[in-house]
Amino acid sequence: MSDVKAALLINGEAGKDSLKNELDNLPPQVMKRVETLKQIQSQQDELYAKFLEEKAVLEIKYQKMYEPLYSKRYDIINGVIEVEEVTENDAVKGIPNFWLTAIKNNEIISMELTERDEGALIHLKDIKYSKLDDIKGFKLEFFFDPNPYFKNSILTKIYHLIDEEEPILDKAIGTKIEWYPGKCLTKKILKKKSKKGCKDAMPVIKTEKCESFFNFFDPPKILKSDEIDEDTAEEFQYSLDYDYEVGETIRDKLIPQAVLWFTGEADQESYGDYFVDDNNDNEVHDIVLEGDEKDGDDDEYEEVDEIDDEDDICDKSLEEENGAA
């Protein structure tokens, strides 16, 4: 069990103890009524269990019925087939930037989307959802055409759930992206500012994690520590909740209603104020996760677009993180 989960459980147990003390002090007559309500609850739980069994069967049945519709959608988007009243020699094939536009039109999925990401996401040709076999959870697959950003043709995000109905997340696993040299979108390159009189000094280069849609495939990892305080535990749980919300939104909203997100006709819902403080001033919480430690000297660095020896800087950065883990 992680330090964060342990900290959250300790806080939860304290609350349970307090509630038990209150129940123990209820009058006997009130407790009898409570026991009767618990019996009614048991009957309802039995019915609900049967409902879940039937629901699972229906989900499988209709998911199979959706598949040929999704396949036809794929063919039209990617210009495999042509629709009626459109000539096949048309210069524009399919629907360019379909998934990029659909993602941009969804508030929660696009929260970390940057202009840099768009160059890679124009190569996204399909997104698929499937339930995991034998275990609780689901898988999202992102299919890409060959592109100048990374080698992977498929990027995957898998959610393992303790309970699918709550839902309670156990862990999330993402594909390691094989970036081409100099094309890493999840790291920004910082160059130390030259001091006066030091023009010939060797430049100091470092990388730092930055906002990117592709961070979705690198789920949060908590900073290693012997003691995790309550605030850190809550912030980490907050980041996990947001990560799961993105996956759930892709599964339940983006994939089933892709064309409505593309056109902007889909209903935008209030997804909750993730990373917003109590003063509601839209301040982003600075959650420090493993590999994101701040050096405290950012003022001495400036972001650069490229450097002479940039080819493997993202891979080096990842190797350093993995070596420290």
Secondary structure as UniProt FT lines:
FT   HELIX           3..24
FT   HELIX           28..77
FT   TURN            78..79
FT   TURN            84..85
FT   TURN            88..89
FT   TURN            96..97
FT   HELIX           98..104
FT   TURN            107..108
FT   HELIX           109..112
FT   HELIX           115..121
FT   TURN            122..123
FT   STRAND          124..131
FT   STRAND          137..144
FT   STRAND          154..163
FT   TURN            164..167
FT   STRAND          168..174
FT   TURN            181..182
FT   STRAND          187..192
FT   TURN            196..197
FT   TURN            199..200
FT   STRAND          205..209
FT   HELIX           213..217
FT   HELIX           230..249
FT   HELIX           250..254
FT   TURN            255..257
FT   HELIX           258..263
FT   TURN            274..275
FT   TURN            278..279
FT   TURN            290..291
FT   HELIX           298..300
FT   STRAND          301..304
FT   TURN            308..309
FT   TURN            311..312
FT   HELIX           313..324
//
